[in-house]
């Protein structure tokens, strides 16, 4: 058996293989509620044979949405819509399901990407006042965010807890906290966006405070059988910003708290970032973090070939790999990886006859 297709324990949840489907925003919700698009999109990915499917970033508050088309988990209507999608997926797929929950902070209130993605100022259609650690816009000339008060911070922690509890009520297997890509928790972590002079700003300990308080509050509010992980940006790719050394300290603090996995991405906080995009470009960060913690570490970013993924795991540079745009392009990537590595993957009985000749053991009936 290849390492890629070996089981992986994430706290209370054990995956059949080490392929994650990373959360990918679809900007196709209405009032935070999943729509028919999500049935098609997520239902398709749930038949991919991956070990875990993580639903797109779901906002913990209406003002925490990146765009007006973002999914939310901030009220009963959002919960019911997501629960319907989950129930329909589970009629045909046993794949474990998780959801990423987050708050977009100063990167909220934007146009959908295919409409340009620009920030929308308050008072304009589909625009609202955005919140941030400090009144520093994401980009020069962009809308000025409101620096959060202590009460707004406490309410945001409560919003994360409420969203997590809704995920549990839906019956999801896990929750991923979004502390990456320049959104609110990442904004508090980075000295580029956090220039507060209270308990949430200044020192590394203070800048980590909100992320750790959210983790602690969510962990205390959900059952032990629900997996809880986190996604971080290991570096801002900007001098003087959040970097790997600070990420190591955050990872150690999360590890001590019993975090079930660390999903390692990078960037997204500053328009000044300089990212050397190439295959495996984020893997060195995952590898460095893996050396410092006990929890599993997931690598992501231009991992596109089965042998490439296998080599990363065999060489202990990460414990699992995540796919995003690559699995949109090839939703059967795990099938093809199993074929390339001489392994097996679960598939619905309706698809068993598609197996290529000479690959007798590739597809397994997921209902066996």
ROSE-451854 format. One record per residue (C-alpha): residue number from 1; chain; x, y, z. Coordinates in Angstrom, 2 decimals. Each point is the difference from the previous one (the first is absolute). Layout:
<nodes>
NODE num chaine    east   north      up
NODE NUM      A       X       Y       Z
...
</nodes>
This chain:
<nodes>
NODE num chaine    east   north      up
NODE   1      A    0.00    0.00    0.00
NODE   2      A    1.20    3.50   -0.78
NODE   3      A    0.28    2.55    2.80
NODE   4      A   -2.44    2.31   -1.81
NODE   5      A   -2.71   -2.66    0.24
NODE   6      A    0.74   -1.07    3.57
NODE   7      A   -2.35    0.99    2.86
NODE   8      A    0.56    3.17    2.03
NODE   9      A   -1.39    0.79    3.46
NODE  10      A   -1.04    3.59    0.65
NODE  11      A   -0.94   -0.16    3.65
NODE  12      A   -3.36   -1.80    0.14
NODE  13      A   -0.29   -0.36   -3.78
NODE  14      A    1.92   -2.54   -2.09
NODE  15      A    0.22    0.56   -3.75
NODE  16      A    0.31   -2.77   -2.59
NODE  17      A    2.80    1.90   -1.74
NODE  18      A    2.08    3.16    0.25
NODE  19      A   -1.64    2.10   -2.70
NODE  20      A   -1.87    3.08    1.24
NODE  21      A   -2.32    2.06   -2.17
NODE  22      A    0.78    3.52    1.16
NODE  23      A   -2.80    2.53    0.57
NODE  24      A   -0.70    2.05   -3.13
NODE  25      A   -2.44    2.91   -0.05
NODE  26      A   -2.63   -0.20   -2.74
NODE  27      A   -1.60    3.44    0.50
NODE  28      A   -3.34   -1.58   -0.88
NODE  29      A   -2.02    0.23    3.20
NODE  30      A   -3.02    2.22    0.59
NODE  31      A   -0.22    1.77    3.35
NODE  32      A    2.67   -2.41    1.25
NODE  33      A   -2.03   -3.05   -1.01
NODE  34      A    1.36   -2.81   -2.19
NODE  35      A   -1.82   -0.46   -3.29
NODE  36      A   -0.48   -2.67   -2.68
NODE  37      A    3.53    0.76   -1.26
NODE  38      A    1.38   -1.37    3.25
NODE  39      A   -1.88   -3.28   -0.50
NODE  40      A    1.72   -0.42   -3.36
NODE  41      A    3.42    1.25    1.03
NODE  42      A    0.33   -1.75    3.36
NODE  43      A   -1.86   -3.11   -1.11
NODE  44      A    2.48   -0.40   -2.84
NODE  45      A    3.02    0.42    2.29
NODE  46      A   -1.50   -2.44    2.50
NODE  47      A    0.31   -2.71   -2.68
NODE  48      A    3.70    0.72   -0.59
NODE  49      A    1.42   -2.59    2.38
NODE  50      A    1.86    2.58    2.12
NODE  51      A    0.37   -0.55    3.73
NODE  52      A   -1.73    3.21    1.13
NODE  53      A   -2.15    2.70   -1.59
NODE  54      A    0.11    3.42    1.67
NODE  55      A   -2.86    2.36   -0.91
NODE  56      A    0.89    3.53   -1.03
NODE  57      A    0.68    2.79    2.49
NODE  58      A   -3.32    0.68    1.71
NODE  59      A   -0.36    3.35    1.70
NODE  60      A   -0.77    0.16    3.71
NODE  61      A   -1.76    3.37   -0.47
NODE  62      A   -1.61    1.75   -2.99
NODE  63      A    2.68    2.70    0.02
NODE  64      A    2.64   -2.74   -0.03
NODE  65      A   -0.82   -1.10   -3.56
NODE  66      A    2.57    0.71   -2.70
NODE  67      A   -2.81    0.72   -2.47
NODE  68      A   -3.78    0.10    0.16
NODE  69      A    0.14   -3.45   -1.67
NODE  70      A    1.90   -1.67    2.83
NODE  71      A   -1.35   -2.88    2.03
NODE  72      A   -0.76    0.71    3.65
NODE  73      A   -0.72   -1.93    3.17
NODE  74      A   -1.29    2.97    1.94
NODE  75      A   -3.72   -0.75    0.23
NODE  76      A   -2.56   -2.79   -0.16
NODE  77      A   -0.71    0.50   -3.71
NODE  78      A    3.70   -0.48   -0.85
NODE  79      A    0.10   -3.08    2.20
NODE  80      A   -3.07   -1.57   -1.61
NODE  81      A    1.33    0.61   -3.51
NODE  82      A    3.34   -1.62    0.80
NODE  83      A   -1.68   -2.87    1.79
NODE  84      A   -2.03   -0.76   -3.11
NODE  85      A    3.16   -0.19   -2.10
NODE  86      A    1.66   -2.27    2.57
NODE  87      A   -2.99   -2.34    0.12
NODE  88      A   -0.11   -0.31   -3.78
NODE  89      A    3.75   -0.68   -0.23
NODE  90      A   -0.17   -2.67    2.67
NODE  91      A   -2.67   -1.94   -1.83
NODE  92      A    2.71   -1.00   -2.50
NODE  93      A    3.41    0.61    1.59
NODE  94      A    1.63   -1.10    3.27
NODE  95      A    2.77    2.61   -0.32
NODE  96      A    0.64    1.93    3.24
NODE  97      A   -1.21    3.61   -0.25
NODE  98      A    1.31    3.09    1.74
NODE  99      A   -0.56    3.73   -0.29
NODE 100      A    2.38    2.93    0.24
NODE 101      A   -1.37    2.89    2.06
NODE 102      A    1.45    3.49   -0.07
NODE 103      A   -0.40    3.75   -0.15
NODE 104      A    1.39    2.02   -2.90
NODE 105      A    0.84    3.09    2.06
NODE 106      A    1.26    2.87   -2.16
NODE 107      A   -0.17   -2.20   -3.12
NODE 108      A   -3.80   -0.26    0.25
NODE 109      A   -2.56    1.93   -2.07
NODE 110      A    1.51   -0.73   -3.41
NODE 111      A   -1.36   -0.72   -3.45
NODE 112      A   -0.03   -3.59   -1.15
NODE 113      A    3.27   -0.93   -1.74
NODE 114      A   -1.62   -0.24   -3.45
NODE 115      A   -1.37    3.52    0.56
NODE 116      A    3.49    1.35    0.70
NODE 117      A    0.37   -0.76    3.71
NODE 118      A    0.39    3.66    1.00
NODE 119      A   -0.88    1.22    3.48
NODE 120      A   -3.48    1.51    0.30
NODE 121      A   -0.29    3.05    2.25
NODE 122      A   -2.79    0.20    2.59
NODE 123      A   -3.26    1.35   -1.37
NODE 124      A    0.48   -1.44   -3.47
NODE 125      A   -1.91   -3.02   -1.28
NODE 126      A    1.20   -3.17    1.74
NODE 127      A    2.45    2.00    2.13
NODE 128      A    0.33    0.48    3.75
NODE 129      A    2.38    1.32    2.65
NODE 130      A    2.89   -2.40    0.50
NODE 131      A    1.78   -0.75    3.28
NODE 132      A    3.69   -0.54    0.74
NODE 133      A    2.49    0.06    2.87
NODE 134      A    1.06    3.50   -1.05
NODE 135      A   -1.34    2.65   -2.35
NODE 136      A    2.40   -0.97   -2.82
NODE 137      A   -1.47   -0.78   -3.44
NODE 138      A    1.04   -3.14   -1.83
NODE 139      A    1.14    1.99   -3.03
NODE 140      A    0.90    3.62   -0.57
NODE 141      A   -3.12    2.05   -0.55
NODE 142      A   -2.28   -2.85    1.10
NODE 143      A   -2.89    0.39    2.46
NODE 144      A    1.17    0.82    3.53
NODE 145      A   -0.81   -2.81    2.44
NODE 146      A   -1.35    0.67    3.47
NODE 147      A    2.44   -0.94    2.75
NODE 148      A   -1.82   -2.55    2.14
NODE 149      A   -0.99    0.85    3.55
NODE 150      A    0.38   -2.42    2.87
NODE 151      A   -3.70   -0.72   -0.18
NODE 152      A    0.19   -0.74   -3.74
NODE 153      A    2.88   -2.41    0.64
NODE 154      A   -2.00   -1.82    2.68
NODE 155      A   -3.00   -0.17   -2.31
NODE 156      A    2.16   -1.45   -2.78
NODE 157      A    1.26   -2.76    2.30
NODE 158      A   -3.63   -0.78    0.85
NODE 159      A   -0.83   -0.01   -3.72
NODE 160      A    2.71   -2.62   -0.65
NODE 161      A   -1.41   -2.13    2.81
NODE 162      A   -3.56    0.29   -1.31
NODE 163      A    1.07   -0.92   -3.54
NODE 164      A    1.93   -3.01    1.31
NODE 165      A   -3.02   -1.16    1.96
NODE 166      A   -2.15    0.27   -3.12
NODE 167      A    2.55   -2.15   -1.84
NODE 168      A   -0.30   -2.61    2.75
NODE 169      A   -3.80    0.09   -0.18
NODE 170      A    0.20   -0.54   -3.77
NODE 171      A    2.00   -3.14    0.72
NODE 172      A    3.30    0.98   -1.62
NODE 173      A    3.05   -2.04    0.98
NODE 174      A    2.38    2.89    0.47
NODE 175      A    0.60    3.74    0.12
NODE 176      A    2.94    1.98   -1.36
NODE 177      A    0.68    3.48    1.38
NODE 178      A    1.11    2.46   -2.69
NODE 179      A    3.06    1.93    1.20
NODE 180      A    1.61    0.42   -3.42
NODE 181      A   -0.04    2.08   -3.19
NODE 182      A   -0.28    3.43    1.58
NODE 183      A   -3.39   -0.48    1.61
NODE 184      A   -0.89    1.12    3.52
NODE 185      A    1.95   -2.46    2.18
NODE 186      A    3.05    0.36   -2.26
NODE 187      A   -0.40    3.79    0.18
NODE 188      A    0.32   -0.17    3.78
NODE 189      A    3.08   -2.22   -0.32
NODE 190      A    1.95    2.22   -2.39
NODE 191      A    1.75    3.20    1.17
NODE 192      A   -0.69    1.45   -3.45
NODE 193      A   -3.74    0.13    0.65
NODE 194      A   -0.07    0.03    3.81
NODE 195      A    1.27    3.20    1.58
NODE 196      A   -2.14   -0.14    3.13
NODE 197      A    1.35    1.08    3.38
NODE 198      A   -2.27   -2.18    2.15
NODE 199      A    0.11   -3.69    0.99
NODE 200      A   -0.57   -1.02   -3.64
NODE 201      A    2.92    1.90   -1.54
NODE 202      A    3.69    0.62    0.26
NODE 203      A    1.82   -3.11    1.26
NODE 204      A   -0.23   -3.37   -1.69
NODE 205      A   -1.88   -1.31    3.02
NODE 206      A   -2.58    2.74   -0.35
NODE 207      A   -0.36   -0.38   -3.77
NODE 208      A   -0.59   -3.75    0.41
NODE 209      A   -2.58    0.57    2.73
NODE 210      A   -3.14    0.17   -2.16
NODE 211      A    0.83   -3.10   -2.05
NODE 212      A    0.69   -1.99    3.18
NODE 213      A   -3.09    1.35    1.75
NODE 214      A   -2.14   -1.01   -2.98
NODE 215      A    1.58   -3.46   -0.02
NODE 216      A   -0.51   -0.45    3.75
NODE 217      A   -3.60    1.22   -0.11
NODE 218      A   -0.93   -2.24   -2.94
NODE 219      A    1.76   -3.02    1.48
NODE 220      A   -1.92    0.45    3.27
NODE 221      A   -3.33    0.37   -1.82
NODE 222      A    0.07   -3.06   -2.28
NODE 223      A    0.02   -3.72    0.81
NODE 224      A    3.29   -1.88    0.21
NODE 225      A   -0.98   -2.22   -2.93
NODE 226      A    0.07    3.00   -2.39
NODE 227      A    3.37    0.67   -1.63
NODE 228      A    1.37    3.54    0.36
NODE 229      A    2.87    1.26   -2.17
NODE 230      A    1.28    3.33   -1.22
NODE 231      A    1.36    1.52   -3.20
NODE 232      A    2.73    2.61    0.23
NODE 233      A    2.15    2.05   -2.32
NODE 234      A    3.52   -0.91    1.06
NODE 235      A    1.37    3.29   -1.35
NODE 236      A   -1.24    3.27   -1.45
NODE 237      A    2.87   -0.05   -2.54
NODE 238      A    0.62    3.63    1.05
NODE 239      A    2.96    1.25    2.03
NODE 240      A   -1.07    0.92    3.53
NODE 241      A   -3.21   -2.02   -0.20
NODE 242      A   -1.20   -3.31    1.37
NODE 243      A    2.64   -2.65   -0.69
NODE 244      A    0.99   -3.62    0.56
NODE 245      A    1.64    0.60    3.37
NODE 246      A   -3.21    1.53    1.37
NODE 247      A   -2.05   -2.77   -1.61
NODE 248      A    2.09   -2.56    1.89
NODE 249      A   -0.89    1.66    3.31
NODE 250      A   -3.69    0.05   -0.94
NODE 251      A    0.15   -3.65   -1.08
NODE 252      A    1.60   -1.02    3.29
NODE 253      A   -2.72    1.80    1.96
NODE 254      A   -2.71   -1.71   -2.06
NODE 255      A    1.72   -3.37    0.37
NODE 256      A   -0.03    0.34    3.78
NODE 257      A   -3.74    0.66   -0.19
NODE 258      A   -0.67   -3.23   -1.90
NODE 259      A   -0.56    1.39   -3.50
NODE 260      A   -0.65   -2.94   -2.32
NODE 261      A    1.88    1.29   -3.07
NODE 262      A    1.81    2.98   -1.48
NODE 263      A   -0.79    0.91   -3.62
NODE 264      A    2.91    2.08   -1.30
NODE 265      A   -0.55    2.61   -2.71
NODE 266      A    1.56    3.47   -0.35
NODE 267      A   -0.53    3.58   -1.10
NODE 268      A   -3.19    1.96   -0.58
NODE 269      A    0.53    2.77    2.53
NODE 270      A    1.77    2.65   -2.05
NODE 271      A    0.00    1.17   -3.59
NODE 272      A    3.78    0.38    0.43
NODE 273      A    0.55   -3.76    0.29
NODE 274      A    2.70   -1.56   -2.16
NODE 275      A   -0.81   -3.71   -0.41
NODE 276      A    2.38   -2.30   -1.93
NODE 277      A   -2.77   -2.14   -1.47
NODE 278      A    1.28   -3.39   -1.16
NODE 279      A   -0.78   -3.66    0.76
NODE 280      A    0.24   -0.69    3.75
NODE 281      A    0.60    3.70    0.72
NODE 282      A   -1.74   -0.20    3.40
NODE 283      A    1.29   -3.43    0.99
NODE 284      A    3.14    1.30    1.80
NODE 285      A   -2.29    1.83    2.43
NODE 286      A   -2.05   -3.13    0.66
NODE 287      A    3.20   -2.00    0.47
NODE 288      A    1.44    2.50    2.49
NODE 289      A   -3.25    0.08    1.98
NODE 290      A   -0.32   -3.79   -0.02
NODE 291      A    3.38   -0.23    1.73
NODE 292      A   -1.36    2.07    2.90
NODE 293      A   -3.40   -1.58    0.74
NODE 294      A   -1.64   -3.35    0.65
NODE 295      A   -3.22    0.68   -1.92
NODE 296      A   -0.21   -0.92   -3.69
NODE 297      A    1.07    2.70   -2.43
NODE 298      A   -1.62    0.41   -3.42
NODE 299      A    1.90    1.47   -2.94
NODE 300      A   -1.73    1.83   -2.83
NODE 301      A    0.96    1.99   -3.09
NODE 302      A    0.89   -1.25   -3.49
NODE 303      A    0.12   -3.64    1.05
NODE 304      A   -1.34   -1.38   -3.24
NODE 305      A    1.57   -3.40   -0.74
NODE 306      A   -0.62   -3.29    1.84
NODE 307      A    3.68   -0.88    0.35
NODE 308      A    0.75    3.54    1.15
NODE 309      A   -2.59   -0.38    2.77
NODE 310      A    1.26   -3.45    0.93
NODE 311      A    3.60    1.18    0.23
NODE 312      A   -0.96    2.84    2.34
NODE 313      A   -1.62   -2.46    2.38
NODE 314      A    2.65   -2.71   -0.25
NODE 315      A    2.69    2.58    0.76
NODE 316      A   -2.06    1.20    3.00
NODE 317      A   -0.28    3.57   -1.23
NODE 318      A   -3.73   -0.07    0.82
NODE 319      A   -2.62   -2.44    1.26
NODE 320      A   -2.57    0.66   -2.72
NODE 321      A   -0.49    2.14   -3.08
NODE 322      A   -2.86    2.29   -0.96
NODE 323      A   -1.34    0.69   -3.48
NODE 324      A   -1.97    3.07   -1.05
NODE 325      A    0.03    1.33   -3.56
NODE 326      A    1.56   -3.25   -1.18
NODE 327      A   -3.00   -2.06    1.05
NODE 328      A   -2.39    2.48   -1.63
NODE 329      A    1.88   -0.69   -3.23
NODE 330      A    0.12   -3.76    0.61
NODE 331      A   -2.71   -1.09    2.46
NODE 332      A    1.20   -3.61   -0.28
NODE 333      A    3.60    0.81    0.95
NODE 334      A   -0.04   -2.56    2.86
NODE 335      A   -1.11   -2.73   -2.45
NODE 336      A    2.84    0.85   -2.33
NODE 337      A    2.45    0.17    2.90
NODE 338      A   -1.10   -3.45    1.17
NODE 339      A    0.56   -1.36   -3.49
NODE 340      A    3.45    1.60   -0.23
NODE 341      A    1.07   -1.29    3.41
NODE 342      A   -1.52   -3.48   -0.33
NODE 343      A   -2.57    0.59    2.74
NODE 344      A   -3.77   -0.05    0.46
NODE 345      A   -2.60    2.67    0.60
NODE 346      A   -3.70   -0.10    0.89
NODE 347      A   -2.55    0.75   -2.70
NODE 348      A   -3.79   -0.20   -0.24
NODE 349      A   -1.38   -3.19   -1.55
NODE 350      A   -1.53    2.04   -2.81
NODE 351      A    3.54    0.81   -1.22
NODE 352      A    1.73   -3.36    0.38
NODE 353      A   -0.34   -0.93   -3.67
NODE 354      A    2.13    3.00   -1.04
NODE 355      A    3.18   -1.63    1.32
NODE 356      A    2.64   -0.25   -2.74
NODE 357      A    1.06   -3.42   -1.17
NODE 358      A    3.08   -1.26    1.80
NODE 359      A   -0.83    1.84    3.23
NODE 360      A   -2.14   -2.67    1.60
NODE 361      A    0.58    1.10    3.59
NODE 362      A   -0.19    3.79   -0.47
NODE 363      A   -3.62    0.64    0.99
NODE 364      A   -1.69   -1.39    3.10
NODE 365      A   -3.73    0.06    0.67
NODE 366      A   -0.36    2.63    2.73
NODE 367      A   -2.99   -1.88    1.42
NODE 368      A    1.95   -3.20    0.72
</nodes>
